[in-house]
Amino acid sequence: MQFTSECESRIIEMAWEDRTPFEAIELQFGLNEKEVIHFMRKRLKAGSFKLWRSRVSGRKTKHEKLRSKQVSRGYCPSQYKHR
């Protein structure tokens, strides 16, 4: 798939966010978890990719089915506030 640079940036941002599940990325951009991993591998430096993989591997909030029912949104309340 071809994405604009803005879309690529947003996919990377969503992939790094702890509370944004892979399902949200798939809903918005049509990339499932496997495709997101491939996408990130191609666009990040090797060290950054390894950090990202270790960060998201096993993280329950990255999968809607594993999330606690208390997590009702895909972002932290202070995430998008201007500082």
Order of alpha helices (4+ residues) and beta strands (2+ residues): alpha-alpha-alpha-alpha
